[in-house]
């Protein structure tokens, strides 16, 4: 994934800093969509069809950068976020990184530092895209199973033996073996370990708590 393949959102109240970030992005072959209001950015992210990179100041008159990050996480949690600040605010930097920010930079921003953070953000987005593509493929394969095959698959993945599956479903153990063989073939699996891993990939991700925690001591 290249910098031209993703939308970069820049949130900054100060005109000089906005122009500085835009200039650095331009030198990297990219371009940022500029916002001076957190609310305008949040509305834009809610309408976006693809995740992007958000570069924002840690300090605002309206909301703090951490407050903005919390709002983004609640409404559009796919974005990769890069923080920066005019002051070396260690507490805010640590809190941002703990909540998933790619980096916390100090102004004046240098091209190597910003470029390194953007490259890391691109790598994260690419990994997320590949993971989602793989999950979609897994779901498509799972959808090809018959209702009975899905039942056998889920019970086998939960650790039940063929005899136990047969008892629970009220069918012959020989029939379970046939269904299980078809499941392994349709899902392109060769071991029980792979079957369990496939099953786990289909499960929804746990809900991430994006709420702001207490300020660092």
C-alpha positions in Angstrom: 0.0 0.0 0.0 1.3 3.4 -1.0 0.6 6.8 0.5 -1.5 7.7 -2.6 -3.8 4.7 -1.9 -5.2 6.1 1.4 -6.9 9.2 2.6 -4.9 11.2 5.1 -6.9 13.5 7.4 -5.1 16.4 9.1 -6.7 18.0 12.2 -5.0 21.2 13.2 -6.3 24.6 14.4 -3.1 26.5 13.7 -2.6 27.6 10.1 1.2 27.5 10.2 1.2 23.9 11.6 -1.4 22.8 9.0 0.7 24.1 6.2 3.8 22.5 7.7 2.1 19.0 7.8 0.7 19.5 4.3 4.2 20.4 3.0 5.8 17.3 4.6 3.1 15.1 3.2 3.5 16.6 -0.2 7.3 15.9 -0.1 6.3 12.2 0.6 4.0 12.1 -2.4 0.8 12.4 -0.4 -1.8 15.0 0.4 -3.9 15.6 3.4 -7.5 16.6 3.8 -7.4 19.5 6.2 -9.7 20.1 9.1 -9.6 22.8 11.7 -12.6 21.5 13.7 -12.8 18.1 15.4 -16.5 17.9 14.7 -16.0 18.4 10.9 -13.4 15.6 10.9 -15.6 13.2 12.8 -18.5 13.8 10.4 -16.1 13.2 7.4 -14.9 9.9 8.9 -18.4 8.7 9.5 -19.1 9.1 5.8 -15.8 7.5 4.6 -16.0 4.1 3.0 -12.4 3.1 3.6 -10.2 3.6 6.7 -7.5 6.2 6.5 -4.8 7.9 8.5 -5.5 10.7 10.9 -2.8 13.1 11.9 -3.8 15.4 14.8 -2.5 17.8 17.4 -2.7 16.5 21.0 -4.2 19.8 22.1 -7.2 21.7 21.0 -9.3 24.5 22.4 -12.5 22.6 21.8 -11.4 19.0 22.6 -8.2 17.3 23.6 -6.5 15.1 21.1 -7.3 12.1 23.4 -11.0 13.1 23.4 -10.9 13.2 19.6 -9.3 9.8 19.5 -12.0 8.4 21.8 -14.7 9.8 19.4 -13.0 8.4 16.4 -12.7 5.0 18.1 -16.4 5.1 18.9 -17.6 6.1 15.5 -14.9 5.0 13.0 -12.5 2.7 14.8 -10.6 1.6 11.6 -8.4 4.7 11.3 -4.7 4.7 12.1 -3.9 7.8 14.3 -0.7 9.8 14.5 -0.4 12.4 17.3 1.9 15.3 17.6 2.4 18.2 20.0 4.2 21.4 20.4 5.3 20.3 23.9 6.9 17.0 25.1 3.7 16.0 27.0 4.8 12.5 28.2 1.6 11.7 29.9 -0.5 12.4 26.9 1.9 10.6 24.6 1.9 7.5 26.7 -1.9 7.5 27.0 -2.2 7.9 23.2 0.1 5.0 22.4 -1.7 2.8 24.9 -5.0 3.5 23.2 -3.6 2.5 19.8 -1.9 5.6 18.3 0.8 4.8 15.8 3.2 7.5 17.2 3.5 10.6 19.2 5.7 13.3 17.6 7.0 16.6 18.8 7.1 19.7 16.7 8.8 21.0 14.6 7.9 17.9 12.7 10.7 16.4 10.6 10.1 14.6 7.4 11.9 11.4 8.5 9.8 11.2 11.7 6.5 11.9 10.0 7.4 9.6 7.1 8.3 6.8 9.5 4.9 7.1 11.3 3.0 7.3 8.1 4.7 4.2 6.7 3.9 2.3 9.9 0.3 3.5 9.6 0.1 2.2 6.0 1.5 -1.1 7.1 -1.2 -1.4 9.8 -3.9 -0.6 7.3 -2.6 -3.1 4.8 -2.4 -5.8 7.4 -6.0 -5.0 8.4 -7.2 -5.1 4.8 -5.5 -8.5 4.2 -7.0 -9.9 7.4 -10.4 -8.7 6.4 -10.0 -10.2 2.9 -9.0 -13.5 4.4 -11.9 -13.5 6.8 -14.3 -12.8 3.9 -12.9 -15.7 2.1 -13.3 -17.9 5.2 -16.9 -16.8 5.5 -17.6 -17.6 1.8 -16.2 -21.1 2.3 -18.2 -21.6 5.4 -21.4 -20.5 3.6 -20.9 -23.4 1.2 -21.5 -25.9 4.0 -24.9 -27.5 4.4 -26.9 -27.0 7.6 -25.9 -30.4 8.9 -22.2 -29.9 7.9 -22.2 -26.6 9.8 -23.6 -28.4 12.9 -20.9 -31.1 12.7 -18.2 -28.4 12.0 -19.2 -26.4 15.1 -19.4 -29.3 17.4 -16.1 -30.8 16.2 -14.4 -27.4 16.6 -15.8 -27.3 20.2 -14.0 -30.5 21.0 -16.8 -33.1 20.6 -15.8 -36.6 19.3 -17.6 -38.2 16.4 -19.6 -40.5 18.8 -20.6 -37.5 20.9 -21.6 -35.5 17.8 -23.7 -38.4 16.6 -25.5 -38.6 20.0 -26.2 -34.8 20.1 -27.5 -34.7 16.5 -29.4 -38.0 16.6 -27.6 -39.5 13.6 -25.2 -42.4 13.1 -21.5 -42.1 13.8 -20.8 -43.2 10.3 -22.9 -40.3 9.0 -21.0 -37.9 11.2 -17.7 -39.1 9.7 -19.1 -38.5 6.2 -20.2 -35.0 7.0 -16.9 -34.3 8.8 -14.9 -35.5 5.7 -17.0 -33.1 3.5 -16.4 -30.3 5.9 -12.6 -30.8 5.8 -12.7 -30.9 2.0 -14.9 -27.9 1.5 -12.9 -25.8 4.0 -9.5 -27.1 2.7 -8.4 -28.3 6.1 -6.2 -31.2 6.9 -6.2 -31.4 10.7 -8.4 -30.8 13.8 -6.0 -27.9 14.7 -6.7 -26.2 11.4 -10.5 -26.8 11.9 -10.4 -25.1 15.3 -8.3 -22.2 14.0 -10.8 -21.8 11.1 -13.7 -21.8 13.6 -12.0 -19.1 15.7 -11.5 -16.9 12.7 -15.2 -16.8 12.1 -16.0 -15.5 15.6 -16.6 -11.8 15.9 -13.9 -9.7 17.4 -14.4 -8.7 21.1 -15.8 -5.2 21.6 -13.0 -2.8 22.1 -13.5 -0.3 25.0 -12.7 3.0 23.4 -13.9 5.1 26.4 -11.4 7.6 27.8 -9.9 6.2 31.0 -8.7 8.3 33.9 -5.9 10.7 33.2 -2.5 9.2 33.8 -1.2 9.9 37.2 
